[in-house]
Amino acid sequence: MAFQPQLGAGGEVDSFAVESDGKLLIGGSFTVINGTSRNRIARLNADGSLDSGFDPGTGINSGVSSIALQSDGKIVIGGYFTVVDGAARWRVARLLGDAH
């Protein structure tokens, strides 16, 4: 399977993490991925298409510079942000595997 991210990111990608199923979490300063609104965090399928099952809600209000995967499927992010999906989160947050 070839990795073809179509239109790509509409801004910088500063961090990524590869999940066990080959999907790719990306973080950065982008607000669009492959033509779809995604505020600074997104998940791509192994072929580079946007994983629509990963819903970051309203997203993150500033750049994501690091991503780590926990063994329980949760995602830890760090960066310059102060809000994650409408909730105050000062530069570090933990997300569920589906981003809620």
C-alpha positions as CSV (number, residue, x, y, z in Angstrom):
1,M,0.0,0.0,0.0
2,A,1.5,3.3,-1.0
3,F,1.4,6.3,1.3
4,Q,-0.4,9.1,-0.7
5,P,-1.5,12.0,1.6
6,Q,-3.5,13.6,-1.3
7,L,-3.6,17.4,-0.5
8,G,-1.4,17.0,2.6
9,A,-1.3,19.4,5.5
10,G,-2.2,23.1,5.3
11,G,0.6,24.1,7.7
12,E,3.5,22.6,9.5
13,V,3.6,19.1,10.8
14,D,5.9,19.1,13.8
15,S,5.3,15.7,15.4
16,F,4.0,12.2,14.6
17,A,3.5,8.8,16.1
18,V,2.9,5.5,14.3
19,E,0.2,3.3,15.8
20,S,0.4,-0.5,15.9
21,D,-2.2,-0.7,13.0
22,G,-0.1,1.5,10.8
23,K,-2.1,4.6,11.3
24,L,-0.2,7.9,11.8
25,L,-1.1,10.6,14.3
26,I,0.2,14.0,13.3
27,G,0.5,17.2,15.2
28,G,1.6,20.7,14.3
29,S,0.3,24.1,13.3
30,F,-1.9,23.0,10.5
31,T,-5.7,23.6,10.4
32,V,-6.5,21.5,7.3
33,I,-5.6,18.0,6.3
34,N,-6.4,16.7,2.8
35,G,-8.9,19.5,2.4
36,T,-10.7,18.8,5.7
37,S,-10.6,21.0,8.8
38,R,-8.5,19.5,11.5
39,N,-7.0,22.0,14.1
40,R,-3.5,20.9,14.8
41,I,-4.0,17.2,15.3
42,A,-5.2,14.4,13.0
43,R,-4.9,10.7,12.2
44,L,-4.1,9.4,8.8
45,N,-4.8,5.9,7.6
46,A,-1.8,3.8,6.4
47,D,-2.5,4.9,2.8
48,G,-2.3,8.7,3.8
49,S,-6.0,9.4,3.7
50,L,-7.7,11.2,6.6
51,D,-9.1,8.8,9.3
52,S,-12.6,10.3,9.7
53,G,-13.1,8.1,12.8
54,F,-10.6,10.2,14.8
55,D,-12.6,13.2,15.9
56,P,-10.7,16.0,17.7
57,G,-13.8,18.1,18.2
58,T,-12.9,21.8,17.9
59,G,-9.3,20.8,18.0
60,I,-6.4,22.6,19.6
61,N,-5.8,26.3,19.8
62,S,-2.1,26.4,19.1
63,G,0.7,24.1,17.9
64,V,1.3,20.5,18.9
65,S,5.0,19.8,19.1
66,S,5.0,16.2,20.6
67,I,2.9,13.1,20.6
68,A,3.3,10.0,22.6
69,L,1.1,6.8,22.6
70,Q,0.3,5.0,25.8
71,S,-0.2,1.2,26.0
72,D,-3.9,1.7,26.8
73,G,-4.5,3.5,23.5
74,K,-4.6,7.0,24.9
75,I,-2.6,9.8,23.3
76,V,-0.5,12.3,25.2
77,I,0.3,15.6,23.5
78,G,2.5,18.6,24.3
79,G,2.9,21.9,22.7
80,Y,2.1,25.6,22.8
81,F,-1.7,25.2,23.3
82,T,-3.9,26.3,26.2
83,V,-7.2,24.9,25.0
84,V,-8.1,21.3,23.7
85,D,-11.6,20.8,22.4
86,G,-12.9,23.8,24.4
87,A,-11.3,22.8,27.7
88,A,-8.4,24.6,29.3
89,R,-5.2,22.4,29.0
90,W,-1.9,24.2,29.6
91,R,0.6,22.8,27.1
92,V,0.0,19.1,27.9
93,A,-3.2,16.9,27.5
94,R,-4.2,13.3,27.2
95,L,-6.8,12.3,24.6
96,L,-8.7,9.0,24.2
97,G,-7.8,6.9,21.2
98,D,-10.7,8.4,19.2
99,A,-9.7,11.9,20.4
100,H,-12.6,12.5,22.8
